[in-house]
Amino acid sequence: MKNILVCTDGSIIAKNIYHYGAWFAKRLNAQINVLSVTDIRSQKVVSTGNFSGAIGLGASEDLLEKLVELEHHKAQLNHEKSKLILKTAKEILQAEGVINVNLISKKGFLVDTLHEFESNNDLIVLGKRGENAEFASKHLGGNVERIIRSSHKPCLVVPLQFKPIERLLFAYDDSASCQKLLQLITSSPIFQGLELHLVTVTKDKKDQKAHVNLMKGQELATLAGFNPICLLIEGHPEEAIASYISENDISMLLMGAYGHNRIRQLVIGSTTIQILRSTQIPVFVFR
């Protein structure tokens, strides 16, 4: 991972996005590309319609002229806001010790714009919520949910509060994405030196396949230099993982995303999305 894309809107959660992005960048000696997208909806003003019969042609033309002027003024303000957001991001990242910072400003919608940069970045860092982060804190922002579903790159979803990363929980289920994530963990310097918890949630603790898969994961993690804490838990994935995070003071959750099956992508209540909504720690989602 040599390029990290940090998506920001300057909201109250943005500072933590920069902190977590800096943590990854320093461990990987990577460049951070900061993307600020000005939502074009904020520059759309109400149409005057045809008011000539009601308020007179002259008044209608005068109103249209004022609305056009207002739209131009809002566009200027949004441009200045974007510049300030990016300037602040660079200052915070450099204060955190990140040397290579590239600033990008775009107009449009984040979800539609992201594909332009996805192929040239190895990790996408997003806030759990955007400008309304202080409200409905147990929900995901619409952009986050759509990006998680559509992106082909690893995504780090950042919560409202920052905490030092010391203990990792890998929700291990032996899926294809989990196998790839385990390979990343054991071959990359990202998580070296941290306490690793390898946990499998199953409906039945007597599930021999789950036991075997967990043992394989433990063996690979041990060979990579970790001393993993491995556990097989019986229960419902979202509830079991949430409880484990709370009871063991976990700093970051690592998990594989669901597959590319179209039906599964349409299911809002998937395990991945539910955990992203409920947890208050950063979640590293890997395909």
C-alpha positions, 0 to 999 in steps of 0.5 A: 500500500503506497497511496492512501485516499482520505475523503473529507468534507471538513465535518467534525469527524474529519480530524479523526480521519486525518489521524487514522490516515496518518497512522497507516501512512507512517507505518507504510511510508505511503502518500496521502491523497486528500479528496474534498468533493463539493456537493453540487446540490449545495449550489442549486437554487430554486427555479423561478418558474413562470411567475410573470402572470402572478408577479409581473414579467419585470419582477420575475426577471429581477428575481431570476437575476438575483438567484443567478447572482446568489448561485454564483456567490454560493459557488465562490463560498464552496470553493473557498470552503474546499480550499480551507478544508484541504489546507487544514487537512495538510496542516494536521497530516504534516503535524502528524509526521506525514511528508507526502500529502497531495490535495485534490478538489472536485465538484460533484458527488463523492460516490460518482467521483471516487472511481476516478481515484480508486484505481490509483489508491490502495486504501480508502479512508472515510468518516462513518458519517459526514456533516451530520456526524453529531446526529444519529451517531449509530447510523452510517452516512449514505455515501459510506454505505454505497462506497463500501458496497461498490469499492474494490479496494480496502476501506477504513471507516472511521468513528467520531472519536480517535483512540490509539491502536493497540489491540486488533480484532480480526472477525475471521470466517474463512471466506475468500476476503478473510483469507486475503486479509489474513495474507495482508496481515501476515505479509505487511508491516501495517499491523506488526507489533500489535495485539491480535485477536482472531475470533470466529463466530459460529452457530454451534461451538461443535462445528469442526470446520470452524475449529479447523479454519481457526487453527489454520488462521492461528498457525499462519498468524503465529508464523508471521510473528504474532502471538494471536489470541484465538477464540471460537464464539457461539452466537449471532455475529453482530452481537458477539463481535460487539460484546467482544470489542467492549469486553476486550477494549479492542482498538480496531476491527478487521473484517472481510466484506461480503461477496459480489453476489448481487442479491447479497449486495442489495441486503441492507441487513448484512453482517458487515453493514450492521457491524459498521453501524453499531461499532464505535471503533474504526473498521478495516473492511477488506475485499 
